[in-house]
Amino acid sequence: MTTRTASFDRQALIACCRARLQSGQRTGRERYLCEGDAPRLLRERCQLIDGVLCDLWQALELPSSLALIAVGGYGRGELYPASDVDILILLPNPPDEALTTSLERAVALFYDIGLEIAPSVRTLDECRRAALDDLTIQTALLETRLLTGNSAVFRELCEQLMEDLEPQAFFEAKRLEQDERHRRYQDSPYSLEPNCKEAPGGLRDLQTILWIARAAGYGNSWEDLAQHGFITPAEEQQLQRSVSFLQRLRTRLHLHVNRREDRLLFDYQTALAEQLGFEPTATRRASERLMQGYYRTAKEVTQINTILLLNLGAAISPPPQQLPQAINERFRNACDLLDVVDEDLFGSNPGAMLEAFLLMQRHPQLQGMTARTLRALWHARTLIDDSFRRSPDNRAYFLEILKQPRGVLHELRRMNQFGVLGRYLPNFGRIVGQMQHDLFHVYTVDQHSLQVLRNLRRFLAGEFAHEYPLCSELISDFPRPWVLYVAALFHDIAKGRGGDHSELGAVDAAKFCADHGIDAEDSELIVWLVRRHLLMSSVAQKQDIADPDVVGTFAATVKDERQLVALYLFTVADIRGTSPKVWNTWKGQLLEQLFRSTCRTLLAGGQVPVRQGLIEERQQEALRLLRYFALPDAVHQRLWRQLDTVYFLRHSAEEIAWHTRALHYRTRVEEPVVKARVTPQGEGLEVMIYTRDQRDLFARLVGFFSRAGYTIVDAKIHTTRHGYALDSFMLLDLSDRGSDRAMITYIEHELSARLSRLSPPEAPGSGRISRQVRHFPVQPLVTIEPDEKGLHYVLSVSAADRPGLLYTVAMTLAAHSANLHTAKISTLGERVEDTFLLSGGDLGNTASRIKLESELLERLKI
């Protein structure tokens, strides 16, 4: 009877506490949604749980020697809607069996009432050992708060922790911990889906400062740090604004997802933007405005985090007393850090801000700037106005920064971090933190621009010459490479304004060149690069660069060798600066092929090579390669008689030799011939298919390669004079298995068997569409236009990437009896831009072309 009563009382207690928590949290949420006061919600959630836990503690009638303590964020008094409730049950001595049973029941009860509890049960000695052994536990115990129970044992814990705490060791450990955490997030707050708690510039960076301050005895709040002189009143206000923004954002995120989630995923960005009052504009989504606000806040947090870590480090562990060494009358070297002689320097001489960055480049022994120099820079950035920008001295300083042999990237990044770059170039300031939800770029516009500059600088570094040997060779002979850096800063500067960003950016670049006295030749190149920076990638990836006419047209646009070299270097740097997933060796090969072909055309005075002469040159080279295999001189004739001019124009001499070696003795076989090899670049496979022409052949091949886990990056479709298909495909492994060579036998055997059966096309396996595509869909674009000679039609497709997309295109073309000659498959992050050369069917009829375009558009919609 007693047991049943106790059980009933326990269940009643659980029900009562559950109802109390649910009601209180519902009330707090409703009030927050009306008032938007995040700190109040976090504080009231703590108070609600305090009350429930204290009442439970009393009901459990545990020994009076125990203490119930809040730790971590709960101890700090900031409990987000879905955060764990971290508690410590503190014991003066190890528990006996009866107490252990009581504590287990207590912890179970805390779970039963519906709290996300993270409990620990330790004695004083166990707490001490755990804190000494584990930095995370030591940090959590720094933020302890007695809820109920024995206050004496709680005080003993606090005294014991402070006695064991070594501020300098704690500072170094937390700094290293922050560095490691930042590395997990690529040392950047500018991720597409940042973690607003853990990533650089998130809440954790602010908490790290306060933990260090508390450990060193400088207080527990920003007000305390201001009183100790570590931050100014203005900095305190800015910090409070940053904290408020991040708190509101994380609170809304938890409420929206209804669980613990700190990543700003695409799934949530649009809803969060609407809830936080961000409105879309004519050129930008509400979510993009929200994320720009986040990135700018994160940037401010990283600024103050950098300054305060320097200040706190110097206070906790003062550097050895060394007399600063004068650099000039304004700056000095203080322990290998650039230091201002007078903290008011930038106020009285604003131009010294740019001089500071130049000195960092010219004095390699300088490892950084002192905290007071960084603080002075940060506060003085608002002095950069039109008068500052018009100053000839300041313009000369800025150009000198770009022209230095070392430190260009580091100092431009430092200038951007502390707001100087965006002030000096106001249009650059407008793209700071601006996200590009184009399924292509993974960096904000300002970070992408600096990434392009980084890649250009990397070409100059000898230790990276093995990465892109041609780029390193070209840039080493390129006069005044700093003009490329100017183009990097301006090539995307007009993003988000509406209109053609290349044309608008060229206008900005022209004004910059005129203002800074850049000579006519360099100005012309800079403006041309900004205007044409997308040209080479477009031609290489969308046009038939084996066609001399295509190369000739491109050469006529480029005009001379210096512009060609500049555009090639810039294009490689630009593509590599968009996303780690976008660049591959196939794109590199296309660009290099176009570069070398254009060089030959320019050296020939811009004259397009005679087609017949070009074909003969390739044929002779192919025959030379065939001799290496001890084949008779006339071995090629049987196959080549069946190949037309177009085949020899579209294939390299090496490809022609490979095909001839495989097919010279079986030009009229009934069974399909499939040959595969690892590409000469060592990445991906090249596959040749030779078979009697079949209906829907391209669709069958596309389906097979997709099911095998490969994506097609290039396809050359050719029909011989005697009715055989001779098709070549370049494939890249979608899953990066690193097993291309092992797949050769499978592809040759399995694909031959399937083609022999003449089975209908099989759709590729299904797959998931990425979150980015779902939440930032791309409106598909389809155009069909005749080529210059009117003999073929060029189909251009732009759409969000998804499983089976190419198969869908292939089946639609087959349904319209369109003959495919070449396919250029370009995947740009989560977006594809594919180009197909077609003939046949009823493409000559305008109404039929419109019908094909409409069908493709409908089928490409997500």
C-alpha positions in Angstrom: 0.0 0.0 0.0 2.9 2.4 0.9 4.7 1.7 -2.4 1.5 2.4 -4.5 1.0 5.7 -2.6 4.6 6.8 -3.2 4.3 5.9 -6.9 1.1 7.9 -7.1 2.7 10.9 -5.4 5.7 10.7 -7.8 3.5 10.6 -10.8 1.5 13.5 -9.5 4.6 15.5 -8.9 5.9 14.7 -12.4 2.6 15.8 -13.9 2.5 19.0 -11.9 6.1 19.9 -12.8 5.6 19.1 -16.5 2.5 21.3 -16.6 4.3 24.1 -14.8 7.2 23.9 -17.3 5.0 23.7 -20.3 2.8 26.6 -19.2 5.8 28.8 -18.2 7.7 28.2 -21.4 4.6 28.7 -23.6 4.0 32.0 -21.8 7.6 33.1 -22.2 7.5 32.2 -25.9 4.3 34.1 -26.6 5.6 37.2 -24.8 8.9 37.0 -26.8 7.0 36.7 -30.1 5.1 39.9 -29.1 8.0 41.9 -27.6 11.1 40.4 -29.2 13.1 40.7 -25.9 15.5 37.7 -26.2 17.5 38.4 -22.9 14.3 38.4 -21.0 13.2 35.1 -22.5 16.6 33.5 -21.7 16.5 34.9 -18.1 12.9 33.9 -17.5 13.5 30.4 -18.7 16.3 30.1 -16.2 14.1 31.4 -13.4 11.3 29.0 -14.4 13.6 26.0 -14.3 15.3 27.3 -11.1 11.9 27.3 -9.3 10.9 23.8 -10.6 14.3 22.2 -9.7 14.4 23.8 -6.2 10.9 22.6 -5.5 11.7 19.1 -6.7 14.9 19.1 -4.5 12.8 20.0 -1.5 10.3 17.2 -2.3 13.1 14.6 -2.6 14.3 15.4 0.9 18.0 14.7 0.0 20.6 15.2 2.7 21.3 18.8 3.7 25.1 18.3 3.0 24.4 18.2 -0.7 24.2 21.2 -3.1 22.3 21.6 -6.4 24.3 23.9 -8.7 23.7 25.3 -12.2 26.8 25.3 -14.4 27.7 26.4 -18.0 25.1 28.5 -19.8 22.5 27.7 -17.2 24.9 28.9 -14.5 25.5 32.0 -16.5 21.8 32.7 -16.6 21.4 32.4 -20.4 19.2 29.4 -21.2 18.2 29.4 -24.9 14.8 27.7 -25.7 16.3 24.4 -26.7 19.6 24.4 -24.7 20.5 21.7 -22.3 20.1 22.4 -18.6 23.6 21.7 -17.1 23.5 20.9 -13.4 25.9 19.6 -10.9 24.9 17.7 -7.7 27.8 18.4 -5.4 28.7 16.0 -2.6 31.2 16.7 0.2 32.1 12.9 0.3 31.5 9.8 -1.8 27.9 8.6 -1.4 27.0 5.3 0.3 24.7 2.8 -1.4 21.5 4.4 -0.1 22.4 7.9 -1.2 23.5 6.5 -4.6 20.1 5.0 -5.1 18.4 8.3 -4.0 20.6 10.3 -6.4 19.7 8.0 -9.3 16.0 8.5 -8.6 16.5 12.2 -8.4 18.3 12.4 -11.8 15.6 10.1 -13.3 12.9 12.5 -12.0 14.7 15.5 -13.6 14.4 13.7 -16.9 10.8 12.6 -16.3 9.5 16.1 -16.0 10.6 16.8 -19.5 13.8 18.8 -19.1 16.8 18.3 -21.4 19.0 17.7 -18.4 22.8 17.3 -18.6 23.6 16.2 -15.1 26.8 15.3 -13.3 27.2 14.0 -9.7 30.6 14.6 -8.2 32.3 15.1 -4.9 34.5 18.1 -4.2 37.7 16.1 -4.9 36.2 14.7 -8.1 35.3 18.2 -9.3 38.9 19.3 -8.6 40.5 16.5 -10.5 38.0 16.8 -13.4 38.7 20.5 -13.7 42.4 20.0 -13.7 42.2 17.3 -16.3 39.5 18.8 -18.7 39.4 22.4 -19.9 35.7 22.1 -20.8 34.8 21.0 -17.3 37.0 23.7 -15.8 35.3 26.3 -18.0 31.8 25.1 -17.1 32.6 25.2 -13.4 33.7 28.8 -13.8 30.0 29.7 -14.3 28.5 28.1 -11.3 25.4 29.3 -9.5 23.9 27.8 -6.3 20.3 26.8 -6.8 19.6 25.2 -3.5 21.3 23.1 -0.8 24.5 23.5 1.2 26.0 26.9 0.6 29.2 26.1 2.5 30.1 23.2 0.2 29.4 25.4 -2.8 31.7 28.2 -1.5 34.4 25.6 -0.9 34.1 24.4 -4.5 34.4 28.0 -5.8 37.4 28.7 -3.6 39.0 25.4 -4.6 38.5 26.2 -8.3 40.0 29.7 -8.1 42.9 28.4 -6.1 43.8 25.8 -8.8 43.2 28.2 -11.6 46.3 29.6 -13.3 45.2 32.6 -15.4 48.1 32.4 -17.9 47.7 28.7 -18.5 43.9 29.1 -18.8 44.4 32.0 -21.3 46.7 30.0 -23.5 44.5 26.9 -23.3 41.3 28.9 -24.3 43.2 30.7 -27.1 44.4 27.4 -28.5 40.9 25.9 -28.1 39.5 28.9 -30.0 42.1 28.4 -32.8 41.2 24.8 -33.1 37.5 25.5 -33.2 38.0 28.2 -35.8 39.9 25.7 -38.0 36.9 23.3 -37.9 35.0 26.1 -39.6 37.7 26.9 -42.1 38.7 30.0 -40.0 35.9 31.9 -41.6 32.5 33.3 -40.4 31.4 33.5 -44.0 30.1 30.0 -44.6 26.9 29.6 -46.5 25.3 27.9 -43.5 27.3 29.2 -40.5 27.0 28.0 -37.0 26.0 31.1 -35.0 27.3 29.7 -31.8 30.6 27.9 -32.6 31.9 29.4 -35.9 34.3 32.4 -35.9 32.4 35.5 -35.0 29.7 33.6 -33.1 28.6 33.6 -29.5 31.3 31.3 -28.4 34.0 33.9 -29.3 32.3 36.4 -27.0 32.0 33.8 -24.2 35.7 33.0 -24.5 36.6 36.5 -23.7 34.4 36.6 -20.6 35.7 33.2 -19.4 39.3 34.5 -19.7 38.3 37.8 -17.9 36.6 35.9 -15.1 39.6 33.5 -14.7 42.0 36.5 -14.5 39.8 38.4 -12.0 38.7 41.1 -14.4 35.0 40.6 -13.9 32.1 38.7 -15.5 30.6 41.2 -17.9 31.3 43.7 -20.6 30.7 46.4 -18.0 33.4 45.0 -15.9 35.8 44.9 -18.8 35.0 48.5 -19.5 35.7 49.5 -15.9 39.1 47.8 -16.1 39.9 49.8 -19.2 39.9 46.8 -21.7 37.2 48.3 -23.8 35.9 51.8 -24.3 32.2 52.8 -23.7 31.7 52.9 -27.5 33.1 49.4 -27.9 30.9 48.2 -25.0 27.8 49.6 -26.8 28.9 47.9 -30.1 29.5 44.6 -28.2 26.1 44.8 -26.7 24.5 45.3 -30.2 26.4 42.3 -31.5 25.4 40.2 -28.5 21.8 41.3 -28.9 21.7 40.4 -32.6 23.2 37.0 -32.1 20.9 36.3 -29.1 17.8 37.2 -31.1 19.0 35.1 -34.0 19.8 32.0 -32.0 16.6 32.4 -30.0 14.5 32.6 -33.1 16.3 29.7 -34.6 15.6 27.4 -31.6 11.9 28.4 -31.6 11.5 28.0 -35.3 13.1 24.5 -35.4 11.7 23.6 -32.0 14.9 21.8 -31.0 18.5 22.5 -30.4 20.0 23.8 -33.7 22.7 26.4 -34.1 23.4 26.1 -37.8 21.7 28.7 -40.0 20.7 26.2 -42.7 19.1 27.2 -45.9 16.0 25.5 -44.7 15.6 28.2 -42.0 17.1 31.4 -43.5 14.0 32.6 -45.3 11.7 32.1 -42.4 14.1 33.6 -39.9 14.5 36.7 -42.1 10.8 37.2 -42.2 10.4 36.7 -38.4 13.2 39.2 -37.7 11.7 41.8 -40.0 14.0 41.7 -43.0 12.3 42.8 -46.2 13.3 41.8 -49.7 14.5 44.4 -52.2 14.4 44.6 -56.0 17.7 42.8 -56.2 18.1 40.9 -53.0 16.1 38.3 -51.0 15.2 38.9 -47.4 17.3 35.9 -46.4 20.3 37.6 -48.2 19.8 40.7 -46.1 19.6 38.7 -42.9 22.8 36.9 -43.7 24.6 40.1 -44.6 23.6 41.4 -41.2 24.9 38.2 -39.6 28.2 38.4 -41.5 28.8 42.0 -40.5 28.0 41.2 -36.9 30.3 38.2 -37.0 33.0 40.4 -38.5 32.6 42.9 -35.6 32.8 40.1 -33.1 36.1 38.8 -34.6 37.5 42.4 -34.5 36.8 42.8 -30.8 37.8 39.3 -30.0 41.2 39.9 -31.7 41.7 43.2 -29.8 40.6 41.8 -26.4 42.7 38.7 -26.7 45.7 40.8 -27.3 44.8 43.2 -24.4 44.0 40.4 -21.9 47.1 38.4 -22.9 49.3 41.4 -22.3 47.7 42.0 -18.9 47.8 38.4 -17.8 51.3 37.8 -19.0 53.1 41.1 -19.6 55.7 40.9 -22.4 59.3 41.2 -21.4 60.4 44.8 -20.8 62.0 45.9 -24.1 62.4 49.4 -25.3 60.4 49.8 -28.5 62.4 50.4 -31.6 61.5 53.4 -33.7 60.4 52.7 -37.3 59.7 56.4 -38.0 58.3 59.3 -36.0 54.8 57.8 -36.1 55.3 54.0 -35.6 57.6 51.7 -33.6 58.3 48.0 -33.2 57.1 46.8 -29.8 58.0 43.1 -29.3 57.7 42.5 -33.1 54.3 44.2 -33.2 53.6 47.4 -35.0 52.7 50.1 -32.4 51.6 53.7 -32.7 53.8 56.2 -30.9 50.7 58.2 -30.1 47.2 56.6 -29.6 45.7 59.8 -31.2 47.9 59.4 -34.4 45.1 58.4 -36.7 42.8 61.2 -35.4 45.4 63.9 -36.2 46.8 62.1 -39.3 44.2 59.8 -40.8 46.5 58.9 -43.8 48.7 57.0 -41.3 46.1 54.3 -41.3 47.2 53.2 -44.8 50.9 53.8 -43.9 50.4 51.2 -41.1 49.5 48.5 -43.5 52.3 49.4 -45.8 54.8 49.2 -42.9 53.6 45.7 -42.1 54.5 44.7 -45.6 57.9 46.4 -45.6 59.1 45.1 -42.2 59.0 41.2 -42.3 59.9 41.0 -38.6 56.5 42.5 -37.6 54.2 39.6 -36.6 51.1 41.8 -36.2 49.8 45.0 -34.6 49.4 45.8 -31.0 46.0 45.9 -29.5 46.0 49.7 -29.1 47.0 50.1 -32.8 44.2 47.8 -33.9 41.8 49.6 -31.7 42.9 53.0 -33.0 42.5 51.8 -36.6 39.1 50.4 -35.8 37.8 53.7 -34.3 39.5 55.9 -36.9 38.0 54.1 -39.9 35.1 56.5 -39.9 37.5 59.3 -40.7 37.9 57.8 -44.2 35.7 60.1 -46.2 35.7 61.8 -49.7 38.5 64.1 -48.6 40.6 61.2 -47.4 40.0 59.3 -50.7 40.9 62.4 -52.8 44.3 62.8 -51.1 47.2 62.1 -53.5 49.2 60.8 -50.6 46.6 58.3 -49.6 46.0 57.2 -53.1 49.8 56.6 -53.4 49.8 54.6 -50.2 47.0 52.4 -51.4 48.7 51.7 -54.7 52.0 50.9 -52.9 50.2 48.4 -50.8 49.1 46.6 -53.9 52.6 46.8 -55.5 54.5 45.3 -52.6 56.3 42.0 -53.2 55.0 40.5 -49.9 52.0 40.8 -47.6 49.5 42.1 -50.2 46.8 39.5 -49.3 47.4 39.6 -45.5 47.1 43.3 -45.3 44.1 43.6 -47.6 42.4 41.0 -45.4 43.4 42.9 -42.3 42.1 46.1 -43.9 38.8 44.4 -44.7 38.5 42.9 -41.2 38.9 46.3 -39.5 36.6 48.1 -42.0 39.3 50.2 -43.7 39.1 48.6 -47.1 35.3 49.1 -47.4 35.7 52.7 -46.3 38.4 53.5 -48.8 36.5 51.8 -51.6 32.9 52.5 -50.7 31.4 50.2 -53.4 33.5 47.4 -52.0 32.1 48.2 -48.6 28.6 47.5 -50.0 29.5 43.9 -50.9 31.0 43.1 -47.5 29.0 40.2 -46.1 26.9 40.0 -49.2 26.0 36.4 -49.9 25.5 35.0 -53.4 22.7 32.4 -53.4 23.5 31.5 -57.0 24.3 27.8 -56.3 27.8 28.6 -57.5 29.7 30.8 -55.0 30.2 29.6 -51.5 31.8 32.8 -50.2 30.4 36.3 -49.7 31.3 38.7 -52.5 34.1 40.4 -50.6 35.6 37.2 -49.5 35.4 35.7 -53.0 37.2 38.8 -54.4 40.0 38.4 -51.8 40.1 34.7 -52.6 40.7 35.4 -56.2 43.5 37.8 -55.2 44.9 35.0 -53.0 45.0 32.6 -55.9 46.8 35.1 -58.0 49.4 35.7 -55.3 49.7 31.9 -54.9 50.8 31.6 -58.6 53.8 33.8 -57.7 54.9 31.7 -54.7 57.6 29.2 -55.6 56.5 26.6 -53.1 53.1 26.3 -55.0 54.5 26.3 -58.5 53.7 22.5 -58.7 50.0 23.2 -58.4 49.6 25.2 -61.7 52.9 25.2 -63.5 51.6 27.1 -66.5 50.1 29.9 -64.4 53.3 30.2 -62.3 55.4 30.4 -65.5 53.1 33.0 -67.1 52.8 35.3 -64.0 56.5 35.2 -63.4 57.0 37.0 -66.7 53.9 39.2 -66.5 54.8 42.9 -66.1 53.2 44.6 -63.1 51.0 41.8 -61.8 49.5 44.3 -59.3 47.1 45.3 -62.1 45.5 41.8 -61.7 44.9 42.5 -58.0 43.1 45.7 -58.9 40.9 43.7 -61.3 40.3 41.1 -58.5 39.0 43.9 -56.2 36.6 45.3 -58.8 35.4 42.3 -60.9 32.4 41.6 -58.7 32.1 44.9 -56.9 28.8 45.7 -58.6 27.1 42.4 -57.5 23.6 43.1 -56.0 23.0 46.4 -57.7 21.0 45.0 -60.5 22.1 45.1 -64.1 25.2 43.6 -65.6 27.8 43.6 -62.8 30.7 43.3 -65.2 29.7 46.5 -67.0 29.0 48.4 -63.8 32.2 47.1 -62.2 34.2 48.3 -65.3 32.8 51.8 -64.7 34.0 51.7 -61.1 37.4 50.3 -62.1 37.8 53.1 -64.7 37.2 55.7 -62.1 39.6 54.1 -59.7 42.3 54.0 -62.4 41.7 57.7 -63.3 41.7 58.8 -59.7 44.9 56.9 -58.9 46.9 58.1 -61.9 47.3 54.6 -63.4 48.8 54.9 -66.9 46.6 54.3 -70.0 47.9 50.8 -70.9 47.4 49.4 -67.4 44.1 51.2 -67.0 42.8 49.7 -70.2 43.8 46.2 -69.2 42.2 46.5 -65.7 38.9 47.8 -67.1 38.9 45.2 -69.9 39.5 42.4 -67.4 36.7 43.5 -65.2 34.3 43.8 -68.2 35.4 40.5 -69.8 36.3 38.4 -66.7 33.6 35.7 -67.6 34.5 35.5 -71.3 37.2 32.8 -71.3 35.4 30.4 -68.9 32.2 30.8 -71.1 34.0 30.0 -74.3 36.0 27.1 -72.9 33.0 25.4 -71.3 30.2 26.2 -73.7 31.7 26.4 -77.2 33.6 23.9 -79.4 37.2 25.1 -78.9 38.4 22.6 -81.4 36.8 24.7 -84.1 39.3 27.2 -85.5 36.5 29.7 -86.1 35.6 29.7 -82.4 39.3 30.3 -81.4 39.6 32.9 -84.1 36.6 34.9 -82.8 38.0 34.6 -79.2 41.4 35.8 -80.4 39.9 38.8 -82.1 38.2 39.8 -78.8 41.4 39.3 -76.8 43.5 41.2 -79.3 47.0 40.7 -77.9 49.1 38.3 -75.8 49.2 40.4 -72.6 45.4 40.5 -72.4 45.2 36.8 -73.2 47.7 35.9 -70.4 46.0 38.3 -68.0 42.6 36.8 -68.8 43.8 33.2 -68.5 45.5 33.9 -65.1 42.4 35.7 -63.9 40.0 33.0 -65.1 41.8 30.2 -63.3 42.0 32.3 -60.1 38.3 33.3 -60.4 37.0 29.8 -60.9 39.1 28.4 -58.1 37.9 31.2 -55.8 34.2 30.4 -56.1 33.9 27.0 -54.5 36.2 24.0 -53.8 33.8 21.8 -55.7 33.7 23.9 -58.9 37.3 23.5 -60.1 38.5 20.2 -61.7 41.4 19.2 -64.0 39.0 18.9 -66.9 38.1 22.6 -66.7 41.8 23.3 -66.3 42.5 21.4 -69.5 39.8 23.2 -71.4 41.2 26.6 -70.4 44.8 25.6 -71.2 43.7 24.2 -74.6 41.9 27.5 -75.4 44.9 29.5 -74.1 47.4 27.6 -76.3 45.2 27.6 -79.4 44.6 31.4 -79.0 48.4 32.0 -78.6 49.1 30.3 -81.9 46.4 32.3 -83.6 47.8 35.6 -82.2 51.3 34.6 -83.2 50.0 34.0 -86.7 48.8 37.6 -86.8 45.3 36.8 -85.8 44.8 34.6 -88.9 42.6 31.6 -88.3 44.5 28.4 -89.4 43.3 26.9 -92.7 41.0 23.9 -91.7 42.7 21.5 -94.2 46.1 22.5 -92.9 45.0 22.0 -89.3 43.5 18.6 -90.1 46.6 17.4 -91.9 48.7 18.5 -89.0 46.6 16.5 -86.5 46.6 13.4 -88.8 50.3 13.5 -89.2 50.7 13.8 -85.4 48.3 10.9 -84.9 50.3 8.7 -87.4 53.5 9.6 -85.5 51.9 8.4 -82.3 50.7 5.2 -83.9 54.2 4.2 -84.9 55.1 3.8 -81.3 52.9 0.7 -81.3 54.7 -0.8 -84.3 51.6 -0.6 -86.5 51.8 -0.7 -90.3 51.8 2.8 -92.0 48.5 2.1 -93.8 46.7 0.8 -90.7 44.6 3.9 -90.4 43.1 4.0 -93.8 40.2 1.7 -93.3 38.8 3.7 -90.4 39.8 7.2 -91.6 37.9 6.7 -94.9 34.7 6.6 -92.9 35.5 9.8 -90.9 34.7 13.3 -92.1 36.3 16.7 -91.6 34.2 17.4 -88.5 35.7 14.4 -86.7 39.2 15.5 -87.2 38.5 19.0 -86.1 36.8 18.0 -82.9 39.4 15.4 -81.7 43.0 15.9 -80.7 45.8 13.9 -82.4 46.2 11.8 -79.3 42.4 10.9 -79.3 42.5 10.1 -83.0 45.5 7.7 -82.5 43.7 6.0 -79.5 40.5 5.5 -81.6 42.5 4.2 -84.6 44.5 1.8 -82.5 41.3 0.3 -81.0 39.2 0.2 -84.2 41.5 -0.2 -87.3 40.8 -4.0 -87.5 37.1 -3.9 -86.7 35.5 -1.1 -88.6 32.4 -3.2 -89.5 31.9 -5.3 -86.4 28.4 -6.2 -85.3 29.2 -6.2 -81.5 29.7 -2.9 -79.8 33.3 -1.8 -78.9 33.8 0.0 -75.6 37.2 1.2 -74.5 37.9 3.1 -71.3 41.1 4.6 -69.9 42.2 7.0 -67.1 42.4 10.5 -68.6 45.9 11.9 -69.4 45.3 14.3 -66.5 44.9 11.4 -64.1 41.4 12.4 -62.9 38.4 10.7 -64.3 37.8 8.4 -67.2 37.7 8.7 -71.0 35.3 6.3 -72.6 35.0 5.5 -76.4 31.9 3.7 -77.7 31.8 2.3 -81.3 28.6 0.6 -82.4 26.0 0.6 -85.2 24.0 3.7 -84.7 21.0 3.1 -82.5 17.9 4.9 -81.5 18.2 6.7 -78.1 21.9 5.8 -77.9 22.9 8.9 -76.0 20.1 8.5 -73.5 21.2 4.9 -72.8 24.8 6.0 -72.3 23.8 8.8 -70.0 21.7 6.5 -67.9 24.4 3.9 -67.6 27.2 6.4 -66.6 24.9 8.0 -64.0 24.1 4.6 -62.4 27.8 3.8 -62.4 28.4 7.0 -60.3 29.9 9.2 -62.9 29.0 12.6 -64.2 29.7 13.5 -67.9 31.7 16.7 -68.4 32.2 16.4 -72.1 30.7 14.3 -74.9 31.7 14.2 -78.6 29.1 12.4 -80.7 30.0 11.4 -84.2 28.4 9.2 -86.9 30.7 7.7 -89.5 29.9 7.6 -93.2 28.9 3.9 -93.0 26.4 4.4 -90.1 28.4 3.7 -87.0 28.3 5.8 -83.9 31.8 6.8 -82.6 31.2 8.6 -79.3 33.7 9.8 -76.7 32.9 10.8 -73.1 34.9 12.4 -70.4 33.7 11.2 -67.0 34.3 12.4 -63.4 33.6 10.3 -60.3 30.7 11.9 -58.4 31.5 10.1 -55.2 35.3 10.7 -55.3 35.9 6.9 -54.8 39.4 7.1 -56.2 38.8 3.9 -58.1 38.8 5.0 -61.7 41.3 2.4 -62.9 39.3 -0.4 -61.1 36.1 0.7 -63.0 37.6 0.3 -66.5 36.9 -3.4 -66.8 33.4 -3.0 -65.4 32.5 -0.2 -67.9 34.0 -2.0 -70.9 32.2 -5.3 -70.2 28.9 -4.1 -68.8 28.3 -1.3 -71.3 29.1 -3.6 -74.2 26.6 -6.2 -73.0 23.8 -3.6 -72.5 24.4 -2.1 -75.9 24.3 -5.5 -77.5 20.9 -6.2 -76.0 19.4 -3.0 -77.6 17.4 -2.6 -74.4 15.5 0.7 -73.9 17.1 3.5 -72.0 17.2 3.0 -68.2 16.7 6.0 -66.0 19.5 6.8 -63.6 19.0 6.0 -59.9 17.2 8.6 -57.9 19.1 10.9 -55.5 18.4 13.8 -53.2 18.3 17.4 -54.3 20.5 19.5 -52.2 19.0 21.8 -49.6 20.5 24.8 -51.4 18.7 23.9 -54.6 15.4 23.4 -52.7 15.5 26.7 -50.9 17.2 28.9 -53.6 15.9 27.4 -56.8 17.2 28.5 -60.2 14.8 29.3 -62.8 15.7 27.1 -65.8 16.7 28.8 -69.0 16.6 27.1 -72.4 17.6 28.6 -75.7 18.0 27.1 -79.2 19.8 29.2 -81.8 21.4 28.4 -85.2 25.1 28.5 -85.4 26.9 31.0 -87.6 26.6 28.8 -90.7 23.0 27.8 -90.1 23.9 24.1 -90.4 23.5 23.2 -86.7 21.7 24.5 -83.7 23.2 25.3 -80.3 21.0 24.3 -77.3 21.9 26.1 -74.1 20.5 24.8 -70.8 20.9 26.5 -67.4 19.2 24.9 -64.4 19.7 23.7 -60.8 21.6 20.5 -60.7 19.6 17.4 -59.8 19.8 13.6 -60.3 18.9 12.5 -63.8 19.0 16.0 -65.3 21.1 15.1 -68.3 19.1 12.0 -68.9 15.9 14.1 -69.0 17.5 16.3 -71.6 18.7 13.3 -73.6 15.2 11.7 -73.7 13.6 14.9 -74.7 16.0 15.4 -77.6 15.4 11.8 -78.7 11.7 12.3 -78.7 12.2 15.1 -81.1 14.6 13.1 -83.3 17.3 15.6 -82.8 20.8 14.4 -83.6 23.5 15.3 -81.0 27.0 16.1 -82.1 28.7 17.5 -79.0 27.8 18.1 -75.4 29.6 20.5 -73.0 28.5 19.7 -69.5 29.5 22.4 -67.0 28.6 21.9 -63.3 29.0 25.1 -61.3 28.5 24.1 -57.7 24.8 23.2 -57.6 24.0 24.8 -61.0 24.6 23.3 -64.4 25.2 25.2 -67.7 25.2 22.7 -70.5 25.6 23.3 -74.2 24.6 20.9 -77.0 25.3 21.0 -80.7 22.3 19.6 -82.6 21.0 18.9 -86.1 18.2 17.0 -87.7 14.6 16.5 -86.6 12.5 19.5 -87.3 14.8 22.0 -85.8 14.7 24.1 -88.9 11.0 24.9 -88.1 10.6 27.8 -85.6 7.5 26.4 -84.1 9.2 23.1 -83.5 12.1 24.7 -81.8 9.8 26.6 -79.5 7.9 23.4 -78.7 11.2 21.7 -77.8 12.3 24.7 -75.6 9.0 24.6 -73.8 9.1 20.9 -73.1 12.7 21.1 -71.8 11.7 24.1 -69.5 8.8 22.2 -68.1 10.8 19.0 -67.4 13.7 20.9 -65.9 11.6 22.5 -63.2 12.3 21.3 -59.7 
